[in-house]
Amino acid sequence: MRWRDLRRSDNVRDVRGEGDGMRRGFPISLGRGGGLAAIALLIVVYFIGGPDAVEKLLSGGGGDEGASAEAPPVVRRLPLTPDDESSSFVAAILGSTEDVWSQVFSLSGRHYVNPELTLFDGAVESACGFATAAVGPFYCPADHIIYLDTSFFADLANLGGPGEFAQAYVIGHEVGHHVQNLLGTADQVRAAQERGGGTRLQIALELQADCFAGVWAHHANVRQHVLEPGDVEQGLAAAQAIGDDRLQRNAGRRVTPDSFTHGSSSQRVHWLKVGLDTGNPATCDTFR
């Protein structure tokens, strides 16, 4: 993937190396490759109960009202290290998403507000609660920040999604959730879920974020020819690798579609490809 000539975003903050930030009572323990399911759980809990519910889940839940609260870890934000290739790559991809979505929004008379992306290692405190690297990359709508531990990229490669464009697809997917937040789609899904919309709406939200990742890649390639031979195949392989059915099989479990949160491998591949082929957000209507 040709990313080195892309503009670097100024909205990446690096808090790696600033302590583990761990707290007692974190109830989610996942093996390699299980983080995406946890992300979906966090999103569902956030939509249903808001950031307080997410905080309660991640901190072990409940506790006495009169108990003294443990102070959250103080994390000092650091500038990016110039010779750190992973941070440079993330800043380049985020900068490209900013340029593409700003243009797409302006064509429909809207203003795109850039998200922030925080690089962390081990654990991080967000407006959606405390999280460890085990949950994988996630977007917090409460603070408009994407949180990413770049060690996830090694997990993705081990699952069958190697390569820089596979990594860029992950960032594009989380930016897609930010786009949904700006458009009000996330709020609509939350309201519908409160009326009993079930998991179908959650899956549609995730598949639309896949499609939006493809929309970004389409326009980035038109603008700056970022895709090299084999890149699209890498992205599609990553989408296939993190389909719910594939993850369940890899975990040695029976495939149960009723428990899906992000969609099957074939669904994720399909919608990423729709975005890549069309570059048109209007084609990403996964809710129909």
C-alpha positions in Angstrom: 0.0 0.0 0.0 1.4 3.4 -1.0 0.8 5.4 2.2 4.1 7.2 2.8 3.1 10.3 0.8 -0.2 10.7 2.5 -0.8 13.8 4.7 -0.4 13.0 8.4 -3.3 13.8 10.6 -2.7 16.1 13.6 -5.5 14.3 15.5 -3.5 11.3 16.6 -2.4 11.1 20.2 0.1 8.6 21.5 -0.3 7.5 25.2 1.8 4.4 24.9 4.3 3.7 27.6 2.4 5.8 30.1 1.7 3.0 32.6 -0.6 0.0 32.4 -3.6 1.8 33.8 -5.1 -1.5 35.0 -7.9 -1.6 37.5 -9.3 -4.4 39.6 -12.6 -6.1 38.5 -12.2 -6.1 34.8 -14.6 -8.9 33.8 -13.8 -9.6 30.2 -11.0 -12.0 29.4 -10.6 -13.0 25.8 -8.0 -15.0 23.9 -6.3 -14.0 20.7 -8.7 -12.9 18.1 -11.7 -12.5 20.5 -11.5 -8.7 20.8 -14.0 -7.9 18.0 -16.8 -9.8 19.8 -16.0 -7.8 22.9 -16.1 -4.5 20.9 -19.6 -5.4 19.8 -20.6 -6.2 23.4 -19.3 -2.8 24.5 -21.2 -1.0 21.6 -24.5 -2.8 22.5 -24.1 -2.0 26.2 -23.3 1.7 25.3 -26.4 2.0 23.0 -28.7 0.4 25.6 -27.3 1.9 28.8 -25.0 4.7 27.8 -21.4 5.3 29.0 -22.2 4.6 32.6 -23.4 1.1 31.8 -20.2 0.5 29.8 -18.1 1.8 32.8 -20.0 -0.5 35.2 -19.4 -3.5 32.9 -15.7 -2.9 32.4 -15.1 -2.1 36.1 -16.7 -5.4 37.3 -20.2 -4.0 37.7 -22.0 -2.5 40.6 -20.5 -2.0 44.0 -21.9 -0.1 47.0 -23.2 3.4 46.3 -21.3 4.7 49.3 -18.0 3.1 48.4 -15.2 5.4 47.6 -14.4 5.4 43.8 -10.9 4.5 42.7 -9.4 7.5 40.8 -9.0 6.8 37.0 -5.4 6.7 35.8 -4.0 10.0 34.7 -2.7 9.6 31.1 -0.5 12.3 29.7 -0.9 12.7 25.9 2.4 12.6 24.0 3.4 13.8 20.5 4.0 11.0 18.0 7.5 9.7 17.8 8.8 10.6 14.3 10.7 7.4 13.8 7.8 5.2 14.9 6.5 3.6 11.7 3.3 2.3 13.3 2.2 5.7 14.5 3.3 7.3 11.2 1.1 4.7 9.3 -1.9 5.4 11.6 -1.5 9.1 11.2 -1.3 8.8 7.4 -4.4 6.6 7.1 -6.4 8.8 9.5 -5.3 11.9 7.5 -6.6 10.3 4.3 -9.9 9.5 5.9 -10.2 13.1 7.0 -9.6 14.3 3.5 -12.0 11.9 1.9 -14.9 12.2 4.3 -14.6 16.0 4.4 -15.0 16.0 0.6 -17.9 13.5 0.7 -19.7 15.4 3.4 -19.2 18.8 1.6 -20.8 17.4 -1.5 -24.1 16.9 0.4 -23.8 20.2 2.2 -22.6 18.8 5.5 -19.6 19.6 7.6 -17.3 16.7 8.6 -15.9 16.9 12.1 -12.6 15.0 12.4 -12.4 12.3 15.0 -9.3 11.9 17.3 -7.4 8.6 17.4 -5.6 7.6 20.6 -2.8 5.0 20.4 -2.4 3.0 23.6 -0.8 -0.1 24.9 -2.2 -2.4 27.5 -5.2 -0.4 28.7 -6.8 2.9 28.3 -9.5 5.1 29.9 -12.1 6.5 27.6 -15.4 8.4 28.0 -17.1 5.0 27.3 -15.2 3.4 30.2 -12.0 1.5 30.9 -10.8 -1.0 28.3 -7.8 -3.3 27.8 -6.1 -4.2 24.5 -8.1 -7.4 24.6 -11.2 -5.7 23.3 -9.4 -4.6 20.1 -9.8 -1.3 18.3 -13.0 0.6 19.2 -14.8 3.9 18.7 -16.3 5.8 21.6 -19.2 8.0 20.5 -19.2 9.8 23.8 -15.8 11.5 23.1 -15.5 11.0 19.3 -12.2 9.1 19.7 -11.0 5.9 18.1 -8.8 3.8 20.5 -6.2 1.5 19.0 -3.5 -0.7 20.4 -1.4 -1.5 17.3 -0.7 -5.0 18.6 -4.1 -5.8 17.2 -2.5 -5.8 13.7 -0.5 -8.8 14.6 -3.6 -10.6 15.9 -5.3 -9.7 12.6 -2.5 -11.2 10.6 -2.6 -14.4 12.6 -6.3 -14.6 11.9 -5.7 -14.5 8.2 -5.7 -10.7 7.5 -2.1 -9.7 6.9 -0.9 -6.6 5.1 -1.1 -2.8 5.4 -4.4 -2.4 3.6 -5.9 -4.9 6.0 -4.7 -2.6 8.8 -6.0 0.4 7.0 -9.4 -1.3 6.7 -9.6 -1.7 10.4 -9.0 2.1 10.9 -11.5 2.8 8.1 -14.1 0.7 9.8 -13.8 2.6 13.1 -13.9 5.9 11.2 -17.1 4.5 9.6 -18.6 4.4 13.1 -17.7 8.0 13.6 -19.4 8.8 10.3 -22.5 7.0 11.6 -22.4 9.1 14.7 -22.2 12.3 12.8 -25.1 11.3 10.5 -27.3 10.3 13.5 -27.4 6.7 12.4 -26.0 5.4 15.6 -28.6 7.3 17.6 -31.4 5.9 15.4 -30.1 2.4 16.0 -29.9 2.9 19.7 -33.5 4.2 19.8 -34.7 1.2 17.7 -32.9 -1.2 20.0 -34.6 0.2 23.0 -37.9 -0.6 21.2 -36.7 -4.2 20.8 -34.9 -4.0 17.4 -32.7 -7.0 18.3 -29.2 -7.9 17.0 -30.1 -7.4 13.4 -29.7 -3.6 13.7 -26.3 -4.1 15.4 -25.1 -6.3 12.6 -26.4 -3.8 10.0 -24.5 -1.0 11.8 -21.2 -3.0 11.7 -21.7 -4.0 8.1 -22.3 -0.3 7.1 -19.0 0.6 8.8 -17.3 -2.0 6.6 -19.0 -0.5 3.6 -17.9 3.0 4.7 -14.3 1.7 5.0 -14.6 0.6 1.4 -15.9 4.1 0.4 -12.9 5.7 1.9 -10.5 3.3 0.2 -12.2 3.9 -3.2 -11.8 7.7 -3.0 -8.3 7.5 -1.5 -7.2 5.4 -4.4 -8.8 7.7 -6.9 -7.1 10.7 -5.3 -3.7 9.3 -4.6 -3.4 5.8 -6.1 -2.8 4.2 -2.7 -3.7 0.7 -3.6 -1.1 -1.7 -5.0 -1.7 -5.1 -6.6 -2.9 -7.5 -3.9 -4.1 -4.8 -1.5 -7.8 -5.3 -2.2 -7.4 -9.1 -1.7 -5.7 -8.4 1.6 -8.6 -6.2 2.7 -11.2 -8.8 1.7 -9.2 -11.5 3.4 -9.2 -9.4 6.6 -13.0 -8.9 6.3 -13.4 -12.7 5.9 -11.1 -13.5 8.8 -13.1 -11.4 11.3 -16.6 -12.6 10.3 -18.5 -14.0 13.2 -18.9 -17.5 11.7 -15.1 -17.7 11.1 -14.3 -16.5 14.6 -16.7 -19.0 16.2 -15.1 -21.8 14.2 -11.6 -20.7 15.1 -12.6 -20.7 18.7 -13.8 -24.3 18.4 -17.5 -23.3 18.9 -20.6 -24.2 16.9 -21.6 -21.5 14.4 -24.7 -19.8 15.8 -26.0 -17.0 13.6 -28.3 -15.8 16.4 -25.2 -14.8 18.4 -23.6 -12.8 15.5 -22.7 -9.2 16.3 -20.7 -8.1 13.2 -22.0 -10.3 10.5 -20.7 -13.4 8.7 -17.5 -13.5 6.7 -19.5 -13.4 3.4 -21.5 -10.4 4.6 -18.4 -8.5 5.7 -16.6 -9.2 2.4 -19.7 -8.2 0.4 -20.2 -4.8 2.1 -16.5 -3.9 2.0 -16.5 -4.7 -1.7 -19.7 -2.6 -2.3 -17.9 0.4 -0.8 -14.7 -0.3 -2.7 -16.5 -0.7 -6.0 -18.9 2.3 -5.8 -17.3 4.9 -3.5 -20.9 6.0 -2.8 -22.1 6.0 0.8 -25.7 5.8 -0.5 -25.0 2.2 -1.6 -24.1 1.3 2.0 -27.8 0.9 3.1 -27.3 -2.3 5.1 -30.5 -1.7 7.0 -32.8 -2.5 4.1 
